Amino acid sequence: MTTPAHPPRQEQAPTPVDDGPGRRLPDQHLPRSVYRDADGQVSRDLAPKQLVSSLRDRAPGAVLWVDVDSANRHQIAMLEKVFGFHPLAVEDTLNPESRVKVEEYDGYLFATVRVVRFRENTAEPYDLETINLYVFLGRNFLVTVHAEPLASVTSAAELVARTPDVLARGPARLAHAIMDRAIDAYFPILDQVDEFVEGLEHRVFAEFDEAALHDIFSVKRLVLSLRRYLAPQRELFNVLTNRPTPFLPPETQIYFRDIYDHVLRINDSLENDRELLSSTMDSYLTQVSNRLGLVTKGLSVFATLSVPFVAVSGMWGMNFELIPLATHPLGFWLMLALQLGLGAALLAVLRWRKLI
């Protein structure tokens, strides 16, 4: 992309925040902000008054990006006092359970994207945590809000620091870059899920680890959770891709179509993993049934072969005076041979009927 000829860009030093006569807010109360004016000059960490003047700059090429920490009440207050966002939208940014959605207000577009990652410092390797990323998109500004550090926002900030010309593409393209990174964060999770599934298949088919059933249920719950988090985002990016809006030019909506394709790919991969887990669980239960059948078959054969011994011994153990072969010198050995012969005959019949 060719860039217009402008004087060399100069980074402006952060301006101290004046919050009234004789009072200055600490720097941590300032949201991270980057402003590129129409001449290509870049300013960072703007004071509230500078943010207001930057918002009023409607010159072509002027773009403002502000990243707000929703855990900081001073920064949250700027959403309504400086930017004039609707109180309902501001309220959504304070609720970690806000649903994924996209809404159009007067002067800006408001969207909620759910970011998913594995929970750290937990003994359970399948635990997920979700963080909502809130996006306010206007014609000349972009405001992102989140409660915890997000890799997608940090990566976009590093990109803007290396290449300030990214801002010249407009706030919609910057919003695309951030959302694209947020959705791409699902792919490493999918790779980890695939490793879990392959490990479970090996434990079931190669080793038959009886403890694998718990992990099968855990991974299946992980896959179902990912599908539940991803399902509403499919509708979100479908809207951003196809619904006409003054805040997303048609040439920019093409880029959001790429994110929508990523969402569909992730959903298909999760569906495949769900089917594999179901098949693995069925195989596990089948092997349990087969092993139980083998044990039952062995016990049945043993019980069948013991029938002649029990029957013959019971008959010749009765308390009668006249018992055949009772006085015969080889009576015991004849009875033993008879019992073994009956057992062998029963075993031959079972094999002939293919019962064993």
Secondary structure as UniProt FT lines:
FT   STRAND          11..12
FT   TURN            21..22
FT   HELIX           27..29
FT   STRAND          32..36
FT   TURN            38..39
FT   STRAND          42..44
FT   HELIX           48..56
FT   TURN            60..61
FT   STRAND          63..69
FT   TURN            70..71
FT   HELIX           73..81
FT   HELIX           87..93
FT   TURN            96..97
FT   STRAND          101..105
FT   TURN            106..107
FT   STRAND          108..118
FT   TURN            125..126
FT   STRAND          128..137
FT   STRAND          141..146
FT   HELIX           151..162
FT   HELIX           164..169
FT   HELIX           171..184
FT   HELIX           186..202
FT   HELIX           203..207
FT   TURN            210..211
FT   HELIX           212..242
FT   TURN            246..247
FT   HELIX           250..315
FT   TURN            316..317
FT   TURN            324..325
FT   TURN            329..330
FT   HELIX           331..352
FT   TURN            353..354
//
